[in-house]
């Protein structure tokens, strides 16, 4: 007998048939003698529907009230899943985050879990109930409802795993694992069977949408394995863990990408201490999220500071950058939309020099111009024209994953 | 400055435009300097939609989980209404029953409010917020979600009025008051400006659906006035209160009716003490609600016991009655569907003899056969064939309200 924690995303509970399928799977586990805790998201489409209701009333609704509104989605899922399990003749009980004491910070729409009171869950597990918990949501010390932001249900799943002392959390979704590249872009992409936390974090941070960074961070910090797998196909997925088996070792684990990015350069920034901090503090104050920063390329005692961000924030960021450029005495600002970012991720990068040279070679053969290149210990990201994205991913996949030349 | 409590039903918050209209009304009150507390129901149609989702999974869903599911409806309304008030530049904060401590008994789907913790509401009123509370729902001592049953939001409104020491609770709905009869049946029906608690209770109990009995009982017990009025038309509605002004005095206050009833008679019941109790305990055990009981009409030491109930419970009730008839040695059971009930209600009935005679006279002229007649201090109910209902209401309205002959 062991403790099993499953998390099901919105597509897995989108309608009555799918809810019943999930219920069946949970009951089978229960019959094997496991203690079962399950986290569910809102039914697919419901969150958008609720957002539309809000938008019909206010262009900029209060974040507190948005959280009151959106937390209804998972509440619907947990009740329906409990009913489906009852229908199969087994005990199940549903809890919202407030009922089960998932305490968070008070930043509405992006709260962080601070603690989980597991008393009630343990009590119900001991009574042989399947315990169903609403994902994505939390409650502040003041009993206000919060949400955890994009991918929040994954984080709920892992946090429950930590609180209950589970070894592994299984995250069921509409894909059957993490791939070496987006299979829609690269038909040859292969499923990754095992991946380290660090690699998964870099993939997620650079565009792989399949698992949210925060849940991986939490798993990393607490050394819980995350098994990402399909709720529709019964196969092993991708295991995210601390050390990857030797068999699975590779220089490059996978290739992620991010479309519809924009680049903004502040030109001729005076080379003074603290000036980059001033620029990015100013931008952060406007809640603009930045994907990459590159500094350098200026002349003499002036630098160019370049950053990459989502295209839809471009106009606002350009205006803000012009303000700050004036304030700090920079020469000017220029930017462009229609860029994309492609990243190579793998722990092997640490010990392999010459990766950048190989990238330049691969892109050169395909006539792809690299706008910016930025690297960390286990990641190399290239900013390229949006139109060349597919070509670029394919070239990198052939060179680094398939081993072609 | 005074405390104002409004309650809005589902049709009043059915869509964004209506939510905005309610918000405007509340802000106007606030600008007059009042403290404003508002209770809202789920948007019209949403509860049915949620029930359909449950029915697609289970024919007989757990009541606990139904309450988890259904309480999302009001939670959506409170968030949207708060946003609409913010949009008008005013402070508002929304609370579910669990957040504001509306404690109830643990009978899921028909819980009773046991206490309300008003701390948070008072604190927010002091900070000049409009306080929005989800109607229809509560939470048990064990933090399980409950619902209060049909008309539960009215009860939430009145209970908040009691807890906060309000003099009056205004209940906004899609009709503009209580009428002397259903205006769809009797075009001459007039709005009742004032009505006593007892009369309102009898009207509600005998079929007037406009205000739920439990909210009136609660108002009665605590002597809070209930003002029932339209959210669409700006006019005075019906004031439910302790003593009705002399000006408003009438023998008959109004006529209620109830369609699609059925009659079941247990014939030849032995005339022994406690036998009626045995019959109706047995029926109550099957959760069958009875509208009227009449005993009498038998011969010698045998009685006939007749009761009226909703038509959709007829088959089940007939079976149960046959069981109990056998058990107690009654002669048999007979029954009929397609009956209706029409009731005259008014405190004047107490002191007026001859009301029954006038009813027989009025019905006689219209050739309407009275199957059963049952009266209390302030009410006379007649069971008649369903097909004669409209004719019967019209005849009684002309005779007792319009004063025609």
Interface residues (C-beta under 8 A of the other chain):
Chain A: X15 X16 X19 X20 X50 X53 X54 X56 X57 X58 X61 X62 X64 X65 X66 X68 X69 X71 X72 X75 X76 X78 X79 X80 X82 X83 X84 X86 X87 X93 X94 X96 X98 X99 X143 X144 X145
Chain B: X15 X16 X19 X20 X50 X53 X54 X56 X57 X58 X61 X62 X64 X65 X66 X68 X69 X71 X72 X75 X76 X78 X79 X80 X82 X83 X84 X86 X87 X93 X94 X96 X98 X99 X143 X144 X145
